[in-house]
Amino acid sequence: MKKIIRKLNKNSKYSYSVNLPKEIIEKYGWKNKQKLTIEDNGRGVLEIKDWRNPKK
């Protein structure tokens, strides 16, 4: 896997953001304003997944 370095950006008093490369967004077929889940797996590891509606 290719290592990509990004900066952490402060949006407001309570939130931050990280920009993802376009190639990653296209690889997973994600769209603008799509819901994603973020899981903290510890030791600085975050897992980002497509959000699935549990009602379906």
Contacts in CASP RR format, 6 or more apart in sequence:
PFRMAT RR
TARGET T0000
AUTHOR 0000-0000-0000
METHOD contacts of the structure
MODEL  1
MKKIIRKLNKNSKYSYSVNLPKEIIEKYGWKNKQKLTIEDNGRGVLEIKD
WRNPKK
4 21 0 8 1.000
4 24 0 8 1.000
6 18 0 8 1.000
6 19 0 8 1.000
6 20 0 8 1.000
7 18 0 8 1.000
8 16 0 8 1.000
8 17 0 8 1.000
8 18 0 8 1.000
9 16 0 8 1.000
9 17 0 8 1.000
9 18 0 8 1.000
9 19 0 8 1.000
10 16 0 8 1.000
11 17 0 8 1.000
28 50 0 8 1.000
30 36 0 8 1.000
30 50 0 8 1.000
34 50 0 8 1.000
34 51 0 8 1.000
35 50 0 8 1.000
35 51 0 8 1.000
36 48 0 8 1.000
36 49 0 8 1.000
36 50 0 8 1.000
36 51 0 8 1.000
37 48 0 8 1.000
37 49 0 8 1.000
37 50 0 8 1.000
37 51 0 8 1.000
38 46 0 8 1.000
38 47 0 8 1.000
38 48 0 8 1.000
39 46 0 8 1.000
39 47 0 8 1.000
39 49 0 8 1.000
40 46 0 8 1.000
41 47 0 8 1.000
END
